[in-house]
């Protein structure tokens, strides 16, 4: 197992380097484009009756507070140092609220929406895809190819608009947006949870349906390919039952799908900007859109620091899942 | 000698087309694309209505005079769709081309050169892969100025982040091709790396490149729609995405104006589904292992 340990160390080493390079890029990019958070704030104030001297004093104070007068590498090092102690800074566009509090407020909504949507679509899509691939040439396969191709090409935002139009406007059975009834306060009462679930259905469906299509298509091909392999033909010829054969096919063709799910879950933290905007859903997507729109450096940095970390972590975990569930890869490391 | 070779080539092309048009999926996909192309290029001749004319009554449902109705600004939706298809296809073709060019260059160089060049290029690819594409798009497009950015820039912005998967796939294929005998023979004959790349390796990747091109066209068309909905493309250029954007900002779905988003959306789905069908069909025809299934 020693090569495996060496492999892990190498992997983690490269991971950390990639993380820092990506962080630096994410740090410089917003600063490279014109406009900064202080300008945005001052532009918002200058329409009022504030005197010009007061305004410029205020601007200088803000520039100092956000450290914009220092060279960027000093800013970067300060940011890294502070973030290690859990301080991600103050958001420039949120009236002095801390980045950590903002993320803590938006993140649960995004997780509640995206994680179940990703996982449920994965199970449904792969199950249908695997049966379709296994029962090659059947009417069931043809139907699921059609469903897969159409579902996978439905843009989720278009589906969101259509769902709102059909269920909220025409039929009036579900609310058109937001995460819960604004007259209620978030709590664990039955009333609130019921309201939340009613608001949950449409955004959930708008993400679920297109994702199912994608999984059906890829899983069908994988299952068909696995069906052609010699061990299945051999098992079939010695009379192994259909149910058992299906299980073999399912297990052995699942690998790329597991990877795909892992990588998707890594991106979950970014939220779904468009879905959240259409449904007025208070998730990470809306937060990120606002951060980018107002050049809120601390908020952009804070969100990306966490986002990039989860993406990389998901990739790492996927690599290990590969090794765990596929013995062939494990053997490869031993001989390497 | 040269003419003989050309003859063989053209024979092959006809044979390939014959194979493709024997494939049911290809025919369906090609049919849809062909129909939309006719709509895009013949539409302005058959239906001479200015898509920017705002003098029509606003928010009219489909009628004989306006087959797809009018939007909130009084523009004719059918005329907008006709223009939109053309521009969307243009973005798709450009994105496909840019993505293939960048990905192929990086993948080929990394795969053929190997060693330190390979390491550096692949690390670079991995870093680009992590950077969220929406962020990069927002920064670049706001830097240039949304109203000043044409469809070419939109396609370039989309390609900057999508080439990574293709580059990795090309590199992987090159790595396995590199060890084949015919490459050794070419090397022994003293051919340069560039000659080997173009004469020995590229032909082996031709189908893969073609399929990827169709798929990245799809990515481009849908990516443009995403950027449009976020309000990151110029409002003076009509694309299918821009139509959905107008529907989103005027909240047409809340006012029951279904024709302004259902129709462009349906056309968009048809367009991308047909591209997917074509890509799968090419794969089936050229990949005998899939054809058997």
Interface residues (C-beta under 8 A of the other chain):
Chain A: X14 X18 X21 X22 X25 X26 X29 X30 X32 X33 X34 X35 X136 X149 X150 X152 X153 X154 X155 X157 X158 X161 X162 X164 X165 X168 X169 X170 X176 X217 X221 X224 X225 X227 X228 X267 X270 X273 X274 X277 X278 X288 X289 X292 X304 X307 X308 X311 X312
Chain B: X123 X126 X127 X130 X131 X132 X134 X135 X136 X138 X139 X142 X143 X218 X222 X225 X226 X229 X230 X244 X247 X248 X252 X253 X254 X255 X256 X258 X261 X262 X265 X268 X269 X272 X273 X276 X277 X289 X290 X292 X293
